[in-house]
Amino acid sequence: MTERAKLTFWFVALLLLIILPTLNVLPGEESWLYVSDFTLNRFGKFLSFAILALGLDLIWGYTGILSLGHGVFFGIGAYCIGMHLMLTIGTESVYGSNLPDFMVWNQVKELPFFWRPFYSFPAAVLGA
């Protein structure tokens, strides 16, 4: 890959990472430039699975080692971010409680102490 092709790739990637969220916020929903929340969420999922696939390809393709640890770390990271997102929606959840849904189903009254750091986004990213 030439130097020009690398620069072009990184320029387009950076442009997409800046422009897509901007097109979700700035234009009105009736504009043809508007990117919906669903599309932006789907793009984020595609990127996270692409990062997982690249990591697995690097370790399996170059070293020949089958790594099942990638799935474990991907799952732990997804759980940490999901827990943060469930805690930040507050009482807008399905059951109107500030607890995650599975805690409401199991009639848990308060959040365990070891989940309190997930209210903070930096702590959730650190756990991920």
C-alpha positions as a Markdown table, in Angstrom:
| # | Residue | x | y | z |
|---|---|---|---|---|
| 1 | Met | 0.0 | 0.0 | 0.0 |
| 2 | Thr | 1.4 | 3.3 | -1.0 |
| 3 | Glu | 1.8 | 6.3 | 1.3 |
| 4 | Arg | -0.9 | 8.2 | -0.6 |
| 5 | Ala | -3.4 | 5.3 | -0.2 |
| 6 | Lys | -2.7 | 5.1 | 3.5 |
| 7 | Leu | -3.3 | 8.8 | 4.0 |
| 8 | Thr | -6.5 | 8.7 | 1.9 |
| 9 | Phe | -7.8 | 5.8 | 4.0 |
| 10 | Trp | -7.1 | 7.5 | 7.3 |
| 11 | Phe | -8.5 | 10.8 | 6.0 |
| 12 | Val | -11.8 | 9.1 | 5.0 |
| 13 | Ala | -12.0 | 7.1 | 8.2 |
| 14 | Leu | -11.5 | 10.3 | 10.3 |
| 15 | Leu | -14.0 | 12.2 | 8.2 |
| 16 | Leu | -16.6 | 9.4 | 8.7 |
| 17 | Leu | -16.0 | 9.3 | 12.5 |
| 18 | Ile | -16.5 | 13.1 | 12.7 |
| 19 | Ile | -19.3 | 13.6 | 10.1 |
| 20 | Leu | -21.7 | 10.7 | 11.0 |
| 21 | Pro | -22.3 | 11.8 | 14.6 |
| 22 | Thr | -22.5 | 15.5 | 13.4 |
| 23 | Leu | -25.2 | 14.5 | 10.9 |
| 24 | Asn | -27.2 | 12.9 | 13.7 |
| 25 | Val | -27.2 | 16.1 | 15.8 |
| 26 | Leu | -27.2 | 19.1 | 13.4 |
| 27 | Pro | -29.8 | 18.6 | 10.6 |
| 28 | Gly | -33.4 | 18.2 | 11.3 |
| 29 | Glu | -35.1 | 14.9 | 11.0 |
| 30 | Glu | -36.8 | 15.9 | 7.8 |
| 31 | Ser | -33.5 | 16.6 | 6.1 |
| 32 | Trp | -32.0 | 14.1 | 3.7 |
| 33 | Leu | -28.7 | 14.6 | 5.4 |
| 34 | Tyr | -30.0 | 13.3 | 8.7 |
| 35 | Val | -28.5 | 10.1 | 10.1 |
| 36 | Ser | -30.9 | 8.4 | 12.4 |
| 37 | Asp | -30.0 | 7.0 | 15.9 |
| 38 | Phe | -30.7 | 3.5 | 14.6 |
| 39 | Thr | -28.2 | 3.9 | 11.7 |
| 40 | Leu | -25.6 | 5.5 | 14.0 |
| 41 | Asn | -26.0 | 2.6 | 16.5 |
| 42 | Arg | -25.7 | 0.1 | 13.8 |
| 43 | Phe | -22.5 | 1.7 | 12.5 |
| 44 | Gly | -21.1 | 1.5 | 16.0 |
| 45 | Lys | -21.9 | -2.2 | 16.2 |
| 46 | Phe | -20.3 | -2.8 | 12.8 |
| 47 | Leu | -17.1 | -1.0 | 14.0 |
| 48 | Ser | -16.9 | -3.0 | 17.2 |
| 49 | Phe | -17.3 | -6.3 | 15.4 |
| 50 | Ala | -14.7 | -5.2 | 12.8 |
| 51 | Ile | -12.2 | -4.5 | 15.6 |
| 52 | Leu | -12.9 | -7.9 | 17.1 |
| 53 | Ala | -12.5 | -9.5 | 13.7 |
| 54 | Leu | -9.2 | -7.7 | 13.1 |
| 55 | Gly | -7.8 | -8.7 | 16.4 |
| 56 | Leu | -8.8 | -12.3 | 15.9 |
| 57 | Asp | -7.3 | -12.2 | 12.4 |
| 58 | Leu | -4.0 | -10.9 | 13.6 |
| 59 | Ile | -3.5 | -13.6 | 16.2 |
| 60 | Trp | -4.9 | -16.5 | 14.2 |
| 61 | Gly | -3.6 | -15.5 | 10.8 |
| 62 | Tyr | -0.1 | -14.6 | 11.7 |
| 63 | Thr | 0.6 | -16.9 | 14.6 |
| 64 | Gly | -1.8 | -19.8 | 14.0 |
| 65 | Ile | -3.1 | -19.7 | 17.5 |
| 66 | Leu | -6.8 | -20.1 | 18.1 |
| 67 | Ser | -7.7 | -17.5 | 20.7 |
| 68 | Leu | -10.9 | -18.0 | 22.6 |
| 69 | Gly | -10.0 | -15.2 | 25.0 |
| 70 | His | -11.0 | -12.6 | 22.4 |
| 71 | Gly | -14.7 | -13.6 | 22.9 |
| 72 | Val | -14.3 | -13.4 | 26.7 |
| 73 | Phe | -12.8 | -9.9 | 26.6 |
| 74 | Phe | -15.3 | -8.7 | 24.0 |
| 75 | Gly | -18.1 | -10.0 | 26.2 |
| 76 | Ile | -16.8 | -8.4 | 29.3 |
| 77 | Gly | -16.4 | -5.1 | 27.5 |
| 78 | Ala | -19.9 | -5.3 | 26.1 |
| 79 | Tyr | -21.3 | -6.1 | 29.6 |
| 80 | Cys | -19.5 | -3.1 | 31.2 |
| 81 | Ile | -20.7 | -0.6 | 28.6 |
| 82 | Gly | -24.2 | -2.1 | 28.6 |
| 83 | Met | -24.4 | -1.8 | 32.4 |
| 84 | His | -23.3 | 1.8 | 32.2 |
| 85 | Leu | -26.0 | 2.5 | 29.6 |
| 86 | Met | -28.7 | 0.8 | 31.7 |
| 87 | Leu | -27.7 | 2.8 | 34.7 |
| 88 | Thr | -27.6 | 6.2 | 32.9 |
| 89 | Ile | -31.2 | 6.0 | 31.5 |
| 90 | Gly | -32.6 | 6.2 | 35.0 |
| 91 | Thr | -36.3 | 5.8 | 35.4 |
| 92 | Glu | -36.9 | 5.8 | 31.6 |
| 93 | Ser | -36.5 | 2.0 | 31.6 |
| 94 | Val | -39.3 | -0.4 | 30.8 |
| 95 | Tyr | -40.3 | -0.8 | 34.4 |
| 96 | Gly | -39.8 | 2.8 | 35.5 |
| 97 | Ser | -37.0 | 1.9 | 38.0 |
| 98 | Asn | -33.5 | 3.1 | 38.0 |
| 99 | Leu | -32.3 | -0.5 | 38.4 |
| 100 | Pro | -31.6 | -2.7 | 35.4 |
| 101 | Asp | -34.5 | -4.8 | 34.2 |
| 102 | Phe | -33.2 | -8.2 | 35.4 |
| 103 | Met | -32.9 | -6.8 | 38.9 |
| 104 | Val | -36.5 | -5.6 | 38.9 |
| 105 | Trp | -37.5 | -9.1 | 37.7 |
| 106 | Asn | -35.6 | -10.7 | 40.6 |
| 107 | Gln | -37.1 | -8.2 | 43.0 |
| 108 | Val | -33.7 | -6.7 | 44.0 |
| 109 | Lys | -34.3 | -3.4 | 45.9 |
| 110 | Glu | -30.9 | -1.7 | 45.5 |
| 111 | Leu | -27.9 | -1.8 | 43.3 |
| 112 | Pro | -25.0 | -3.9 | 44.7 |
| 113 | Phe | -22.0 | -1.9 | 45.8 |
| 114 | Phe | -19.6 | -3.3 | 43.2 |
| 115 | Trp | -21.8 | -2.0 | 40.4 |
| 116 | Arg | -21.8 | 1.6 | 41.5 |
| 117 | Pro | -18.7 | 2.6 | 39.5 |
| 118 | Phe | -20.6 | 1.9 | 36.3 |
| 119 | Tyr | -22.5 | 5.2 | 36.8 |
| 120 | Ser | -19.2 | 6.8 | 35.6 |
| 121 | Phe | -18.4 | 6.5 | 31.9 |
| 122 | Pro | -14.6 | 6.5 | 32.4 |
| 123 | Ala | -14.9 | 3.6 | 34.9 |
| 124 | Ala | -17.1 | 1.6 | 32.5 |
| 125 | Val | -14.6 | 2.2 | 29.7 |
| 126 | Leu | -11.7 | 1.1 | 32.0 |
| 127 | Gly | -13.7 | -2.0 | 32.8 |
| 128 | Ala | -14.2 | -2.7 | 29.2 |
